[in-house]
Structures are given as structure tokens and as C-alpha cells.
């Protein structure tokens, strides 16, 4: 019959192991520690640490205010509106939006250089341009959609 092997696990003191790891940390993680110190210094210079310290000290007041505000119907509506706006913005493609913003910036810059307001004839000529009509059509459709959504009679 086989004799059992006598095994006694080595006793490990968790405090000694943590001490060993802590002693080795500056050399093993020197670059990360330097980056962390830089981040901490910048947060101190910018006042972020002071703000966090104040927020932690006033946590009971902040939580009480948030709880009181969240119980109001307008805060529920605000959250629902933010979610709806997020859904709208999530469906927009960034490329056309970037082109629109660039074109609007250009139009504003051109408008700034005009010395005098355009005449009615010049405005009429601008309104006849295909791009202007395309923009007016889009705005008319959006205005119609807003009107349909605001119609409370149930018909639309």
C-alpha cells in the first residue's frame, strides 16, 4: 500500500507580500507613476482636486438636492427630452452635417462682407437659385412635420 505524501503548504503573510509588491512598484511601474504624478499635479493646478474635495464634503447636500429634483415632473420630462434628442442626433449622418455647417459658415462670412443690404430684386434672384429652393423645401417640410406633430386634434 502506498504511503501518503506529507504536504504542508507554505504560510504566506499577506502583509509581507503587499510590502514586497509595494517596494517593487516604483521600479516596475516607474513610467506609469510619473504620468500619474503629472496628472495629479495638473489636476491640483487647475483646481479639480479642490472641486472634488468640496463635492465629497457636500455629498449629503448634493444627493438631497438631486433626489428632490428628480422627483419633479419637469426633471422626468427633461430626461425624456434628452433621450429623444439623442435619438434624433444619432440618426444624423456626420458628413452631410459637416457640409451644411461649412456652407453656413461660408454664407455668414459672405454676409458680413456685404456693405449694404441686398435689394428686393437681389433677394428675389437669390430665392430663384436651385440651392436656395432646395433649402426652402427642406425647411418647409420640417415646418410641416413640426405642425403635424403639434396637431392635438388626432387627425394628423
FENFENJO-V205644 format. One line per field, one symbol per residue. ss: DSSP state (H for helix, E for strand, L for the rest). A space follows every 50 residues. Layout:
ss: ???
This chain:
ss: LLLLLLLLLLLLLHHHHHHHHHHHHHHHLHHHHHHHHHHHHHHHHHLHHH HHHHHHHLHHHHHHHHHHHHLLHHHHHHHHHHHHHHHHHHHLLHHHHHHH HHHHHHHHHHHHHLLLLLLHHHHHHHHHLHHHHHHHHHHHHHHHHHHHHH LLLLLL
